[in-house]
Amino acid sequence: MSGLTSEMIQSSPMPISLRTPLRRALCAFAQLLLAAALPVYASDHTQPAVQPATDFAAVEVHADEQLAIAVEPYDTKEKMELFRIDYVSHGIMPVRLIVTNNGDKPVSLRDARILFITKLGDRIQAASPEDVERRMSLKEKQGTKIPIGPVAIHRKGKATDKDIEQDFDTFEFGALVVEAHTTRAGFLFYDVTGLTHPLQGGLLNLHSIKDANGKELFYFEIPFEKYLKSKSSQMN
């Protein structure tokens, strides 16, 4: 019986036993190429991992009350990948709030008020989903600023825009109580339309925080400059 010619070898179909592993290897290689092409900040729109407030640059610690509160503004396009909407481009600043209770008793945020105070002293309340939706709609139609009334952090408004509603459901800070030896985190959204550099010279003011006995604790004022300095040092 004569041997196989080179033409016969080249035209012979690859055995199934060899084709299947090769196909799998090619598929895996293609998936790696696709993953490499995706943005670094690609997100599945879930809350970032919760870390103690003292892990953040913009933090204030009240040692006597064993309470630490930190803020982290989400002010870049890369950070916007976390959400379904680019809020910053619409004049809305998401600010992540991190509250760590190192004490042995719970702390109440039920009556807490959390204000974004600008360099000029303007006091901005946290926005509801309807506020954000209205702001975005007005920006598209008119570009004029609207006032936002007092809003408690635990309110749950509604918006007709499903992306906004889903973002608030997923990310909004909604803890009424921070239990002993626990950290709670979430986002508040502030309308900073018309402010060129809203974080510069601004701060987050938290007051009406109470201990387990209903006694009001000393207020917190966390300058955003702490975050900006940390951000600047990371870029250098």
C-alpha positions in Angstrom: 0.0 0.0 0.0 1.5 3.3 -1.1 2.1 6.1 1.5 0.0 9.3 1.8 1.0 12.2 -0.5 1.3 15.8 0.9 -1.8 16.7 -1.1 -3.8 14.0 0.6 -2.7 15.1 4.0 -3.6 18.7 3.3 -7.1 17.9 2.0 -7.9 15.3 4.7 -10.5 16.6 7.2 -9.3 17.1 10.8 -10.5 14.3 13.1 -13.4 15.4 15.4 -11.2 14.4 18.4 -8.7 17.2 17.4 -11.2 19.7 16.1 -13.2 20.1 19.4 -10.2 21.0 21.6 -8.9 23.4 18.9 -12.3 25.1 18.6 -12.5 25.5 22.3 -9.0 27.0 22.4 -9.8 29.4 19.6 -13.0 30.5 21.4 -11.1 31.0 24.6 -8.5 33.1 22.8 -11.2 35.2 21.2 -12.8 35.8 24.5 -9.5 37.0 25.9 -9.1 39.4 23.0 -12.6 40.8 23.6 -12.0 41.2 27.3 -8.8 43.1 26.6 -10.7 45.5 24.3 -13.3 46.4 26.9 -12.8 49.6 29.0 -10.9 49.3 32.2 -13.9 50.8 34.1 -16.5 48.5 32.7 -19.2 47.9 35.3 -22.1 45.6 36.1 -23.7 48.5 38.0 -23.3 47.1 41.5 -22.3 48.8 44.7 -18.5 49.1 45.2 -17.1 46.9 48.0 -17.7 48.5 51.4 -14.6 49.6 53.2 -14.1 51.4 56.6 -14.4 55.2 56.3 -10.8 55.6 57.5 -9.6 54.0 54.3 -10.6 57.1 52.4 -8.8 60.4 52.0 -11.7 62.7 52.7 -12.7 61.5 56.2 -13.5 63.0 59.6 -13.1 60.9 62.8 -14.8 61.7 66.1 -12.8 59.5 68.5 -15.0 60.2 71.5 -18.1 59.1 69.7 -16.3 56.3 67.9 -17.7 57.4 64.6 -16.0 58.0 61.3 -17.6 59.5 58.1 -15.9 59.7 54.7 -17.0 61.0 51.3 -15.8 60.2 47.8 -17.1 62.3 45.0 -17.6 60.5 41.7 -16.5 63.3 39.4 -14.8 61.6 36.5 -16.0 60.0 33.3 -14.3 56.8 34.4 -16.2 56.7 37.6 -19.4 57.3 35.8 -19.1 53.8 34.3 -20.5 52.6 37.6 -23.9 54.1 36.8 -26.3 53.7 33.9 -26.2 57.4 33.2 -23.3 60.0 33.0 -24.7 62.2 35.8 -21.7 64.6 35.9 -22.3 65.6 32.3 -25.9 66.6 33.3 -24.8 68.7 36.3 -25.4 66.1 38.9 -22.6 65.1 41.3 -22.8 61.7 42.9 -21.1 61.6 46.3 -20.4 58.3 48.0 -21.0 58.5 51.8 -19.2 56.0 54.0 -20.2 55.8 57.7 -18.3 53.6 60.1 -19.6 53.0 63.7 -16.8 51.7 65.9 -18.9 52.0 69.0 -20.9 49.3 70.9 -24.3 50.9 70.2 -26.1 51.8 67.0 -26.2 55.3 65.5 -29.3 56.8 64.0 -29.4 58.6 60.7 -33.2 58.8 60.6 -33.3 62.6 61.1 -29.9 63.3 59.5 -29.5 66.1 57.1 -26.6 65.9 54.6 -25.8 69.1 52.8 -23.4 69.9 50.0 -22.1 73.3 50.9 -20.3 75.2 48.1 -17.4 77.6 48.3 -19.8 80.5 48.4 -21.9 79.0 51.2 -24.8 77.7 49.1 -26.5 74.8 50.7 -27.6 72.0 48.4 -29.9 69.3 49.5 -29.6 65.7 48.2 -31.8 65.2 45.1 -34.5 62.7 44.7 -34.9 60.6 41.5 -37.6 63.0 40.3 -35.3 65.9 40.9 -32.6 64.3 38.8 -35.0 63.5 36.0 -36.4 67.0 36.0 -32.9 68.5 36.0 -31.9 66.4 33.1 -35.0 67.2 31.2 -34.8 70.9 31.8 -31.1 70.9 30.8 -32.0 69.4 27.4 -34.9 71.8 26.9 -33.9 75.0 28.6 -30.6 74.7 30.5 -32.0 76.6 33.5 -31.4 75.8 37.2 -34.3 74.7 39.4 -34.4 74.7 43.2 -34.4 71.5 45.2 -36.3 71.4 48.5 -35.3 69.6 51.7 -35.0 65.8 51.2 -34.3 63.3 54.0 -31.8 60.6 53.1 -34.3 57.8 53.6 -36.9 59.1 51.2 -37.7 56.9 48.2 -39.0 59.0 45.4 -39.9 57.7 41.9 -38.8 58.6 38.4 -40.3 57.6 35.1 -36.8 57.1 33.7 -36.0 53.5 34.4 -32.2 54.0 34.4 -32.4 56.8 37.0 -34.8 54.7 39.1 -32.6 51.6 38.9 -29.5 53.6 39.8 -31.2 55.1 42.9 -32.6 51.7 43.9 -29.0 50.2 43.6 -26.8 53.0 44.8 -28.7 55.5 47.0 -27.6 55.7 50.6 -30.6 54.5 52.5 -29.4 53.3 56.0 -31.5 54.7 58.8 -29.2 53.0 61.4 -25.6 52.1 61.4 -25.2 49.2 63.8 -22.3 48.8 66.2 -19.0 47.9 64.6 -20.5 48.2 61.2 -19.9 50.3 58.0 -22.7 51.5 55.8 -22.1 53.1 52.4 -24.1 54.5 49.5 -24.5 57.5 47.2 -26.3 60.9 47.4 -26.8 62.9 44.3 -26.5 66.7 44.2 -27.5 69.2 41.6 -24.4 71.4 41.0 -25.5 72.9 37.8 -23.8 76.2 37.1 -20.8 75.5 39.3 -17.6 75.3 37.2 -15.6 73.5 40.0 -18.2 72.5 42.6 -15.7 70.5 44.7 -13.2 73.3 45.1 -13.7 75.0 48.5 -16.8 72.9 49.1 -17.7 70.4 51.8 -20.3 67.9 53.0 -22.1 68.9 56.2 -23.8 66.2 58.3 -25.9 67.1 61.3 -28.8 65.7 63.3 -27.1 62.4 63.7 -28.1 60.7 67.0 -26.9 58.0 69.3 -28.9 55.1 70.7 -30.4 57.4 73.4 -31.6 60.0 70.9 -28.9 62.5 71.8 -27.6 64.5 68.9 -24.0 64.0 68.1 -21.5 66.7 67.1 -21.9 67.6 63.4 -19.4 66.5 60.7 -17.9 68.8 58.0 -15.8 67.1 55.5 -13.9 69.3 53.0 -13.8 68.0 49.4 -10.3 69.4 49.2 -9.1 66.3 51.0 -10.3 64.2 48.1 -9.0 66.6 45.5 -5.5 66.6 47.0 -5.5 62.8 47.2 -6.7 62.6 43.6 -4.0 65.1 42.5 -1.2 63.1 44.2 -2.4 59.9 42.5 -2.0 61.6 39.1 1.5 62.8 39.8 
